[in-house]
Amino acid sequence: MFAAERRQLILEMVRANGAVSLRELARVVQTSEVTVRRDVRALEAEGLLDRRHGGAVLPGGFTRESGFPQKSHLATAEKTAIADLAAGFVEEGEAIVVGAGTTTQELARRLARVPGLTVVTNSLLVAQALAHANRVEVVMTGGTLRGSNYALVGSGAEQSLQGLRVSRAFLSGSGLTAERGLSTSNMLSASVDRALVQAAGEVVVLADHTKLGSDTMFQTVPTDVITRLVTDEPPAHDDRAATELQALADQGVQIAVAGGPGAVHATGQPGLDGTAGDRRGPRRDVPLPGQRRSHAPGAAGGAPQLRPTASLSESPGGGRVADLAPRRR
């Protein structure tokens, strides 16, 4: 394929999906990520798209939301690794909330094996994934169906969550930065996600590396409310993604990274010390970095509560994980 043909195809993919990873672009045009990165740089110089951490987005600063058919084919391997790892944080008999998204749908497929679980969701796709799980109870919110992502939104969804209290929430989004936290491109989706957060004692964000550093219109979860980020291992050349991970860790977010031959260590750089990270092993308790306060309702007298020590589990599929510690000053 000639350079002009490659770049036209890359441009068409970005226009169709809103945001595409370099890894996915390289797979589709059947060339190396180095070549794709050069093509993306040339297209950015012409003002046709913007480069982001490990990918390309529509020009204009804020990425628009892709529809479900497009998102379901993006970063599929990364979403699988993230879902495998995130499922290890869920225990028997827990009550949790799971938001809408293709990554949370992958998580739901794995939660079908957790006995005694109660899952509250506004996502038809999450509910469908759990529909035949005999040992899992599914509770759906009310609301109006938003067809682009098969989620229930609006005042009906928000009101059905009032008075609800669960152990933790699993959410995805369109972008994640240390400055603003998790964000999405749709106002109605953002409002329901905020209601889900208010119902949970802890917040776990599921986001692949292409979303790190991307900022979209509506904030859903501020950084200081996020307990843990579950993500995949950024490519070795993606320094900005590693920098964003470290910035999140510096603000007290626990980072769990799945996949690849090298884990992300406390410095935020993959394999910097030459080690490969812990393999699957026994469960271990990891204290939260510093005393971070939860703003979820339910504390006595309305006062904020200190979050308890959280547990880290290795991926059921054997993926390697690591917690990033705040950088020493």
Solvent accessible surface area in square Angstrom, and as a share of the most:
residue,aa,sasa,rsa
1,M,130,0.58
2,F,162,0.67
3,A,42,0.33
4,A,80,0.62
5,E,91,0.41
6,R,33,0.12
7,R,66,0.24
8,Q,89,0.40
9,L,50,0.25
10,I,0,0.00
11,L,10,0.05
12,E,86,0.38
13,M,26,0.12
14,V,1,0.00
15,R,123,0.45
16,A,57,0.44
17,N,15,0.08
18,G,0,0.00
19,A,37,0.29
20,V,5,0.03
21,S,9,0.06
22,L,11,0.06
23,R,89,0.33
24,E,19,0.09
25,L,0,0.00
26,A,9,0.07
27,R,155,0.57
28,V,51,0.29
29,V,5,0.03
30,Q,163,0.72
31,T,43,0.25
32,S,58,0.37
33,E,46,0.21
34,V,93,0.54
35,T,22,0.13
36,V,0,0.00
37,R,48,0.18
38,R,124,0.45
39,D,0,0.00
40,V,1,0.00
41,R,108,0.39
42,A,28,0.22
43,L,7,0.04
44,E,53,0.24
45,A,91,0.71
46,E,116,0.52
47,G,49,0.47
48,L,59,0.30
49,L,0,0.00
50,D,32,0.17
51,R,80,0.29
52,R,54,0.20
53,H,23,0.10
54,G,9,0.09
55,G,6,0.05
56,A,1,0.01
57,V,4,0.02
58,L,36,0.18
59,P,64,0.40
60,G,68,0.65
61,G,33,0.32
62,F,109,0.46
63,T,9,0.05
64,R,108,0.39
65,E,36,0.16
66,S,10,0.07
67,G,21,0.20
68,F,41,0.17
69,P,82,0.52
70,Q,62,0.27
71,K,48,0.20
72,S,34,0.22
73,H,127,0.57
74,L,27,0.14
75,A,9,0.07
76,T,73,0.43
77,A,74,0.57
78,E,10,0.05
79,K,13,0.05
80,T,52,0.30
81,A,27,0.21
82,I,0,0.00
83,A,0,0.00
84,D,34,0.18
85,L,0,0.00
86,A,0,0.00
87,A,13,0.10
88,G,16,0.16
89,F,1,0.00
90,V,13,0.08
91,E,84,0.37
92,E,128,0.57
93,G,56,0.54
94,E,22,0.10
95,A,37,0.29
96,I,0,0.00
97,V,0,0.00
98,V,0,0.00
99,G,0,0.00
100,A,20,0.15
101,G,17,0.16
102,T,14,0.08
103,T,1,0.01
104,T,0,0.00
105,Q,18,0.08
106,E,34,0.15
107,L,0,0.00
108,A,0,0.00
109,R,113,0.41
110,R,37,0.14
111,L,0,0.00
112,A,30,0.23
113,R,156,0.57
114,V,20,0.12
115,P,36,0.23
116,G,48,0.46
117,L,1,0.01
118,T,35,0.20
119,V,0,0.00
120,V,7,0.04
121,T,0,0.00
122,N,4,0.02
123,S,0,0.00
124,L,63,0.32
125,L,19,0.09
126,V,0,0.00
127,A,14,0.11
128,Q,126,0.56
129,A,29,0.23
130,L,2,0.01
131,A,67,0.52
132,H,173,0.77
133,A,15,0.11
134,N,153,0.78
135,R,141,0.51
136,V,14,0.08
137,E,108,0.48
138,V,47,0.27
139,V,62,0.36
140,M,74,0.33
141,T,11,0.06
142,G,35,0.33
143,G,37,0.36
144,T,94,0.55
145,L,92,0.46
146,R,42,0.15
147,G,48,0.46
148,S,52,0.33
149,N,15,0.08
150,Y,86,0.33
151,A,1,0.01
152,L,24,0.12
153,V,4,0.02
154,G,15,0.15
155,S,76,0.49
156,G,32,0.31
157,A,0,0.00
158,E,53,0.24
159,Q,115,0.51
160,S,60,0.39
161,L,8,0.04
162,Q,139,0.62
163,G,88,0.84
164,L,56,0.28
165,R,107,0.39
166,V,10,0.06
167,S,46,0.30
168,R,38,0.14
169,A,0,0.00
170,F,0,0.00
171,L,1,0.00
172,S,9,0.06
173,G,16,0.16
174,S,28,0.18
175,G,0,0.00
176,L,1,0.01
177,T,17,0.10
178,A,8,0.06
179,E,158,0.71
180,R,64,0.23
181,G,1,0.01
182,L,0,0.00
183,S,0,0.00
184,T,7,0.04
185,S,21,0.13
186,N,34,0.18
187,M,116,0.52
188,L,83,0.41
189,S,13,0.08
190,A,0,0.00
191,S,26,0.17
192,V,0,0.00
193,D,15,0.08
194,R,100,0.37
195,A,20,0.16
196,L,0,0.00
197,V,9,0.05
198,Q,86,0.38
199,A,3,0.03
200,A,1,0.01
201,G,21,0.20
202,E,16,0.07
203,V,2,0.01
204,V,0,0.00
205,V,0,0.00
206,L,0,0.00
207,A,0,0.00
208,D,3,0.02
209,H,2,0.01
210,T,29,0.17
211,K,38,0.16
212,L,0,0.00
213,G,16,0.15
214,S,4,0.03
215,D,39,0.20
216,T,0,0.00
217,M,115,0.51
218,F,56,0.23
219,Q,64,0.28
220,T,4,0.02
221,V,0,0.00
222,P,50,0.31
223,T,7,0.04
224,D,71,0.37
225,V,16,0.09
226,I,1,0.01
227,T,0,0.00
228,R,0,0.00
229,L,0,0.00
230,V,0,0.00
231,T,0,0.00
232,D,5,0.03
233,E,27,0.12
234,P,5,0.03
235,P,21,0.13
236,A,93,0.72
237,H,83,0.37
238,D,10,0.05
239,D,87,0.45
240,R,126,0.46
241,A,0,0.00
242,A,3,0.03
243,T,80,0.47
244,E,28,0.12
245,L,0,0.00
246,Q,3,0.01
247,A,33,0.26
248,L,1,0.00
249,A,0,0.00
250,D,29,0.15
251,Q,87,0.39
252,G,3,0.03
253,V,0,0.00
254,Q,1,0.00
255,I,0,0.00
256,A,0,0.00
257,V,1,0.01
258,A,1,0.01
259,G,21,0.20
260,G,47,0.46
261,P,115,0.72
262,G,13,0.13
263,A,1,0.01
264,V,1,0.00
265,H,31,0.14
266,A,56,0.43
267,T,73,0.43
268,G,0,0.00
269,Q,62,0.27
270,P,40,0.25
271,G,28,0.27
272,L,113,0.56
273,D,92,0.48
274,G,70,0.68
275,T,71,0.42
276,A,44,0.34
277,G,27,0.26
278,D,78,0.41
279,R,169,0.62
280,R,154,0.56
281,G,37,0.36
282,P,122,0.77
283,R,113,0.41
284,R,99,0.36
285,D,103,0.54
286,V,21,0.12
287,P,95,0.59
288,L,20,0.10
289,P,27,0.17
290,G,58,0.55
291,Q,149,0.66
292,R,25,0.09
293,R,123,0.45
294,S,8,0.05
295,H,101,0.45
296,A,14,0.11
297,P,73,0.46
298,G,69,0.66
299,A,12,0.09
300,A,94,0.73
301,G,91,0.88
302,G,67,0.64
303,A,55,0.43
304,P,65,0.41
305,Q,85,0.38
306,L,85,0.42
307,R,20,0.07
308,P,87,0.55
309,T,83,0.48
310,A,5,0.04
311,S,30,0.20
312,L,2,0.01
313,S,12,0.08
314,E,19,0.09
315,S,3,0.02
316,P,60,0.37
317,G,63,0.61
318,G,37,0.35
319,G,19,0.19
320,R,34,0.12
321,V,1,0.01
322,A,14,0.11
323,D,30,0.16
324,L,2,0.01
325,A,48,0.37
326,P,48,0.30
327,R,130,0.47
328,R,227,0.83
329,R,233,0.85
